[in-house]
Amino acid sequence: MLKLEHLAELLEQNRAAASARVKSFTIGGRKFDFNSGPAIMGVINLSADSWYRESVCLSAEAAIERGAVLAAQGADLVDIGAESTLAHAARHGEAAQKSKLLPVIKALRAKKILVSAETYSPRVARAALETGANVLNLTGSVNKESFKMAAAHGAAVIICYVQGPNVREVGDFDFGADPVALMRDYFSKQIESAEKAGIKGIFLDPGMGFYYRNLQDSAVRVRHQMSIFLNTFRLRELGYPICHALPHAFEFFKDEVRCAEPFFAVLAALGKADLFRTHEVPKVKAVLGTMKVF
């Protein structure tokens, strides 16, 4: 059971990190000051394999409608993916991904909605940027080409922590002595490369929704996720905001699975997360708004 004593111990061991501040930057002409408060990113899944049924849109028209609804509900950005990250999900070629992504990106940008494109393919990333994407959500080992493309288009990037070539090709998760320390090392190198390419807007994503083989046991996976959420503030010492994809923990929440992301949002907020990627925008917005009252 998570208790107050655990939080007190975590803070006492990392007190200096708790006061870390992160960079503010502009996305699509809008200024984001993450030291004043977090932002919310809604989700559109264009793959039928995506398990979160409320976010699945199987036509461009449905996706465009959902994007407008997410923005109206309070999403600061909308993240669009054409291929599910689930281990059993079908793989989609670059042409198929682009045919799904690009019409939606174009239409949402026409509505002045900030758009993030989720991909690990440099070619898909380039097409998304040329169509108007404001952010690249890079779910694979990032190469310099992707950073240069993002910089050339004035786009921000979400650098995901992936132990493998991409989110669809991972094995066992290496926890090390301290998973957060491993993440810091990884992100430090990626930040250096991104800054050299000229990128101004960077988010760091610890990759809580990726399906490693040794995290299939629900209790092991959820303990890991809870720990990383609460330790988020340690990663903020790198100087950039942290993005968290909120998980579902279906095995525990069962029929109340739509309450899972708001629950994890509380832990992520306590850990000082800066960008909340969620399928449940109104619920998470309500949670963050209520916590702010304290």
NORMOPE-V410922 format. One record per residue. N is the residue number from 1. RES is the residue in three letters. PHI is phi in degrees with one decimal (* if undefined). BURIAL is + if it has 9 or more other ideal C-beta (glycine too) atoms within 8 Angstrom, else -. D_FIRST is the distance of its C-alpha to the first C-alpha in Angstrom with 2 decimals. Layout:
n=<N & N>
res=<RES & RES>
phi=<PHI & PHI>
burial=<BURIAL & BURIAL>
d_first=<D_FIRST & D_FIRST>
//
This chain:
n=<1 & 2 & 3 & 4 & 5 & 6 & 7 & 8 & 9 & 10 & 11 & 12 & 13 & 14 & 15 & 16 & 17 & 18 & 19 & 20 & 21 & 22 & 23 & 24 & 25 & 26 & 27 & 28 & 29 & 30 & 31 & 32 & 33 & 34 & 35 & 36 & 37 & 38 & 39 & 40 & 41 & 42 & 43 & 44 & 45 & 46 & 47 & 48 & 49 & 50 & 51 & 52 & 53 & 54 & 55 & 56 & 57 & 58 & 59 & 60 & 61 & 62 & 63 & 64 & 65 & 66 & 67 & 68 & 69 & 70 & 71 & 72 & 73 & 74 & 75 & 76 & 77 & 78 & 79 & 80 & 81 & 82 & 83 & 84 & 85 & 86 & 87 & 88 & 89 & 90 & 91 & 92 & 93 & 94 & 95 & 96 & 97 & 98 & 99 & 100 & 101 & 102 & 103 & 104 & 105 & 106 & 107 & 108 & 109 & 110 & 111 & 112 & 113 & 114 & 115 & 116 & 117 & 118 & 119 & 120 & 121 & 122 & 123 & 124 & 125 & 126 & 127 & 128 & 129 & 130 & 131 & 132 & 133 & 134 & 135 & 136 & 137 & 138 & 139 & 140 & 141 & 142 & 143 & 144 & 145 & 146 & 147 & 148 & 149 & 150 & 151 & 152 & 153 & 154 & 155 & 156 & 157 & 158 & 159 & 160 & 161 & 162 & 163 & 164 & 165 & 166 & 167 & 168 & 169 & 170 & 171 & 172 & 173 & 174 & 175 & 176 & 177 & 178 & 179 & 180 & 181 & 182 & 183 & 184 & 185 & 186 & 187 & 188 & 189 & 190 & 191 & 192 & 193 & 194 & 195 & 196 & 197 & 198 & 199 & 200 & 201 & 202 & 203 & 204 & 205 & 206 & 207 & 208 & 209 & 210 & 211 & 212 & 213 & 214 & 215 & 216 & 217 & 218 & 219 & 220 & 221 & 222 & 223 & 224 & 225 & 226 & 227 & 228 & 229 & 230 & 231 & 232 & 233 & 234 & 235 & 236 & 237 & 238 & 239 & 240 & 241 & 242 & 243 & 244 & 245 & 246 & 247 & 248 & 249 & 250 & 251 & 252 & 253 & 254 & 255 & 256 & 257 & 258 & 259 & 260 & 261 & 262 & 263 & 264 & 265 & 266 & 267 & 268 & 269 & 270 & 271 & 272 & 273 & 274 & 275 & 276 & 277 & 278 & 279 & 280 & 281 & 282 & 283 & 284 & 285 & 286 & 287 & 288 & 289 & 290 & 291 & 292 & 293 & 294>
res=<MET & LEU & LYS & LEU & GLU & HIS & LEU & ALA & GLU & LEU & LEU & GLU & GLN & ASN & ARG & ALA & ALA & ALA & SER & ALA & ARG & VAL & LYS & SER & PHE & THR & ILE & GLY & GLY & ARG & LYS & PHE & ASP & PHE & ASN & SER & GLY & PRO & ALA & ILE & MET & GLY & VAL & ILE & ASN & LEU & SER & ALA & ASP & SER & TRP & TYR & ARG & GLU & SER & VAL & CYS & LEU & SER & ALA & GLU & ALA & ALA & ILE & GLU & ARG & GLY & ALA & VAL & LEU & ALA & ALA & GLN & GLY & ALA & ASP & LEU & VAL & ASP & ILE & GLY & ALA & GLU & SER & THR & LEU & ALA & HIS & ALA & ALA & ARG & HIS & GLY & GLU & ALA & ALA & GLN & LYS & SER & LYS & LEU & LEU & PRO & VAL & ILE & LYS & ALA & LEU & ARG & ALA & LYS & LYS & ILE & LEU & VAL & SER & ALA & GLU & THR & TYR & SER & PRO & ARG & VAL & ALA & ARG & ALA & ALA & LEU & GLU & THR & GLY & ALA & ASN & VAL & LEU & ASN & LEU & THR & GLY & SER & VAL & ASN & LYS & GLU & SER & PHE & LYS & MET & ALA & ALA & ALA & HIS & GLY & ALA & ALA & VAL & ILE & ILE & CYS & TYR & VAL & GLN & GLY & PRO & ASN & VAL & ARG & GLU & VAL & GLY & ASP & PHE & ASP & PHE & GLY & ALA & ASP & PRO & VAL & ALA & LEU & MET & ARG & ASP & TYR & PHE & SER & LYS & GLN & ILE & GLU & SER & ALA & GLU & LYS & ALA & GLY & ILE & LYS & GLY & ILE & PHE & LEU & ASP & PRO & GLY & MET & GLY & PHE & TYR & TYR & ARG & ASN & LEU & GLN & ASP & SER & ALA & VAL & ARG & VAL & ARG & HIS & GLN & MET & SER & ILE & PHE & LEU & ASN & THR & PHE & ARG & LEU & ARG & GLU & LEU & GLY & TYR & PRO & ILE & CYS & HIS & ALA & LEU & PRO & HIS & ALA & PHE & GLU & PHE & PHE & LYS & ASP & GLU & VAL & ARG & CYS & ALA & GLU & PRO & PHE & PHE & ALA & VAL & LEU & ALA & ALA & LEU & GLY & LYS & ALA & ASP & LEU & PHE & ARG & THR & HIS & GLU & VAL & PRO & LYS & VAL & LYS & ALA & VAL & LEU & GLY & THR & MET & LYS & VAL & PHE>
phi=<* & -71.1 & -129.0 & -56.7 & -61.4 & -64.6 & -66.3 & -63.6 & -65.4 & -61.1 & -66.4 & -62.8 & -77.2 & -135.2 & -60.8 & -62.9 & -67.5 & -65.4 & -99.7 & -62.2 & -113.5 & -119.5 & -72.1 & -98.1 & -157.5 & -103.2 & -123.1 & 55.5 & 87.1 & -106.6 & -84.0 & -113.9 & -111.5 & -74.2 & -77.0 & -94.8 & 167.1 & -79.7 & -118.6 & -121.7 & -118.7 & -79.9 & -126.7 & -124.0 & -106.1 & -94.8 & -101.9 & -67.3 & -80.7 & -64.4 & -79.6 & -79.5 & -58.4 & -64.5 & -99.1 & -81.5 & -128.4 & -98.0 & -141.9 & -61.1 & -60.9 & -65.9 & -66.5 & -64.1 & -63.7 & -65.1 & -59.2 & -65.1 & -65.6 & -59.1 & -63.2 & -66.6 & -77.9 & 120.1 & -71.5 & -79.9 & -140.1 & -125.0 & -99.0 & -119.9 & -127.5 & -100.9 & -136.9 & -66.5 & -87.0 & -60.4 & -60.3 & -90.9 & -68.3 & -67.7 & -86.4 & -120.0 & -66.0 & -62.7 & -62.7 & -67.0 & -62.3 & -65.1 & -63.8 & -83.0 & -73.5 & -62.4 & -61.7 & -72.3 & -58.1 & -59.6 & -69.2 & -69.0 & -66.4 & -63.3 & -89.7 & 67.5 & -90.6 & -72.1 & -123.5 & -112.1 & -106.5 & -92.5 & -166.4 & -116.1 & -99.7 & -58.9 & -68.7 & -66.1 & -59.8 & -61.2 & -63.0 & -64.0 & -64.8 & -65.9 & -86.8 & 123.5 & -57.5 & -91.0 & -139.4 & -104.7 & -95.5 & -90.4 & -97.6 & -149.4 & -60.0 & -78.4 & -105.3 & -62.7 & -59.9 & -64.1 & -63.9 & -63.6 & -62.8 & -62.1 & -62.6 & -63.2 & -99.2 & 66.4 & -93.7 & -88.7 & -132.2 & -107.1 & -93.8 & -89.6 & -80.9 & -128.7 & -91.8 & 155.8 & -65.6 & -163.6 & -63.3 & -89.1 & -130.8 & -120.8 & -111.6 & -80.5 & -83.1 & -91.4 & -76.9 & 62.4 & -73.5 & -152.0 & -56.4 & -66.6 & -64.6 & -63.4 & -63.2 & -60.6 & -62.0 & -61.6 & -65.7 & -58.0 & -66.2 & -66.6 & -62.1 & -58.9 & -66.4 & -65.6 & -65.5 & -62.5 & -76.0 & 100.1 & -77.4 & -98.3 & -106.4 & -132.1 & -114.4 & -112.8 & -116.4 & -66.7 & 75.4 & -72.5 & -102.2 & -90.6 & -104.1 & -76.0 & -61.7 & -88.9 & -115.3 & -76.1 & -66.4 & -62.0 & -66.6 & -62.5 & -64.1 & -68.6 & -60.2 & -61.9 & -62.1 & -61.2 & -63.2 & -66.7 & -57.1 & -70.8 & -91.5 & -52.5 & -60.2 & -69.0 & -74.8 & -65.3 & -62.2 & -74.6 & 96.4 & -125.9 & -66.1 & -103.6 & -104.8 & -121.4 & -86.2 & -75.3 & -87.4 & -111.1 & 47.9 & -56.2 & -62.5 & -95.7 & -85.7 & 48.7 & -65.8 & -102.4 & -60.1 & -73.5 & -91.0 & -65.2 & -62.5 & -60.3 & -62.3 & -66.4 & -62.8 & -62.5 & -64.6 & -64.4 & -66.6 & -61.7 & -82.6 & 72.4 & -64.7 & -110.6 & -134.8 & -105.3 & -89.7 & -145.7 & -85.1 & -116.9 & -57.9 & -61.1 & -67.1 & -68.4 & -60.8 & -65.4 & -61.8 & -65.2 & -64.3 & -70.3 & -63.2 & -68.5 & -66.4 & -61.0>
burial=<- & - & - & - & - & + & + & - & - & + & + & - & - & + & - & - & + & + & - & + & - & + & - & - & + & + & + & - & - & - & - & + & - & + & - & - & - & + & + & + & + & + & + & + & + & + & + & - & + & + & - & + & - & - & + & + & + & - & - & + & - & + & + & + & + & + & + & + & - & + & + & - & + & + & + & + & + & + & + & + & + & + & + & + & + & + & - & - & + & - & - & + & - & - & - & + & + & + & - & + & + & + & + & + & + & + & + & + & + & - & + & - & + & + & + & + & + & + & + & + & + & + & - & + & + & + & + & + & + & - & + & + & + & + & + & + & + & + & + & + & - & + & - & - & - & + & + & + & + & + & + & - & + & - & + & + & + & + & + & + & + & + & - & + & - & + & + & + & - & + & - & - & + & - & - & - & - & - & + & + & + & + & + & + & - & + & + & + & - & + & + & - & + & + & + & - & + & - & + & - & + & + & + & + & + & + & + & + & - & + & + & + & + & - & + & - & - & + & - & + & + & + & - & + & + & + & + & + & + & + & + & + & + & + & + & + & - & + & - & + & + & + & + & + & + & + & + & + & + & - & - & - & + & - & - & - & + & - & + & + & + & + & + & + & + & + & + & + & + & + & + & + & + & + & + & + & + & + & + & + & + & - & + & + & + & + & + & + & - & - & + & - & - & ->
d_first=<0.00 & 3.78 & 6.15 & 9.92 & 10.65 & 9.51 & 11.85 & 14.44 & 14.66 & 15.07 & 17.74 & 19.46 & 19.92 & 21.30 & 22.90 & 26.15 & 24.65 & 23.09 & 26.67 & 27.88 & 30.08 & 31.05 & 34.38 & 35.63 & 37.93 & 39.87 & 39.25 & 42.20 & 43.68 & 40.57 & 39.06 & 35.28 & 33.98 & 30.31 & 30.15 & 30.82 & 28.25 & 26.81 & 28.70 & 27.93 & 29.31 & 29.87 & 30.34 & 33.33 & 33.33 & 36.87 & 35.94 & 35.90 & 33.30 & 30.60 & 28.02 & 27.19 & 30.22 & 30.40 & 31.07 & 33.65 & 37.25 & 39.98 & 42.85 & 43.64 & 44.42 & 41.02 & 39.28 & 41.48 & 40.77 & 36.99 & 37.31 & 39.23 & 36.71 & 33.78 & 35.84 & 36.67 & 33.01 & 32.31 & 31.80 & 33.34 & 33.88 & 33.96 & 32.95 & 35.07 & 34.69 & 37.23 & 35.34 & 31.90 & 29.51 & 28.48 & 29.57 & 31.90 & 33.40 & 37.13 & 38.44 & 40.77 & 43.64 & 44.31 & 47.06 & 44.88 & 42.07 & 44.63 & 46.28 & 43.02 & 41.76 & 44.91 & 46.18 & 42.85 & 42.58 & 46.19 & 45.84 & 42.66 & 44.20 & 47.29 & 45.11 & 43.92 & 40.33 & 38.68 & 37.90 & 35.78 & 36.87 & 34.38 & 36.18 & 36.58 & 40.34 & 42.62 & 45.29 & 43.02 & 41.75 & 45.38 & 46.33 & 43.37 & 44.36 & 47.99 & 47.08 & 45.29 & 41.59 & 40.18 & 37.22 & 36.75 & 33.26 & 33.92 & 31.77 & 33.62 & 34.88 & 36.89 & 40.57 & 42.85 & 44.72 & 41.85 & 41.41 & 45.16 & 45.31 & 42.56 & 44.30 & 47.65 & 46.37 & 44.51 & 41.21 & 37.71 & 35.51 & 31.88 & 31.39 & 28.69 & 27.12 & 28.40 & 28.67 & 31.85 & 34.95 & 33.24 & 30.28 & 32.12 & 32.82 & 29.67 & 28.75 & 25.82 & 23.63 & 24.24 & 21.17 & 23.35 & 22.10 & 20.62 & 20.65 & 21.19 & 24.22 & 25.64 & 25.33 & 27.06 & 29.91 & 30.35 & 30.37 & 32.70 & 35.31 & 35.04 & 35.36 & 38.46 & 40.01 & 39.26 & 40.70 & 43.79 & 44.31 & 44.37 & 41.17 & 40.12 & 37.01 & 34.09 & 30.49 & 28.02 & 25.68 & 23.03 & 23.49 & 20.13 & 22.03 & 24.11 & 24.18 & 24.20 & 24.91 & 22.08 & 19.46 & 20.47 & 17.59 & 15.26 & 11.96 & 13.64 & 15.03 & 12.11 & 10.17 & 13.60 & 14.19 & 11.19 & 12.19 & 15.78 & 15.44 & 14.07 & 16.78 & 19.49 & 21.30 & 22.27 & 24.27 & 26.04 & 27.91 & 30.04 & 31.57 & 30.85 & 28.46 & 25.46 & 25.34 & 22.26 & 22.72 & 19.86 & 18.65 & 18.42 & 15.79 & 18.25 & 16.81 & 13.82 & 15.82 & 19.05 & 21.61 & 19.66 & 19.62 & 21.48 & 18.50 & 16.52 & 18.48 & 18.24 & 14.42 & 14.59 & 17.44 & 15.37 & 13.41 & 16.84 & 18.54 & 16.37 & 17.35 & 20.93 & 21.84 & 25.47 & 26.20 & 24.04 & 25.43 & 24.65 & 26.24 & 25.22 & 27.16 & 27.58 & 23.96 & 22.75 & 25.71 & 24.80 & 21.22 & 22.67 & 25.48 & 23.38 & 21.23 & 24.60 & 25.74 & 23.47>
//
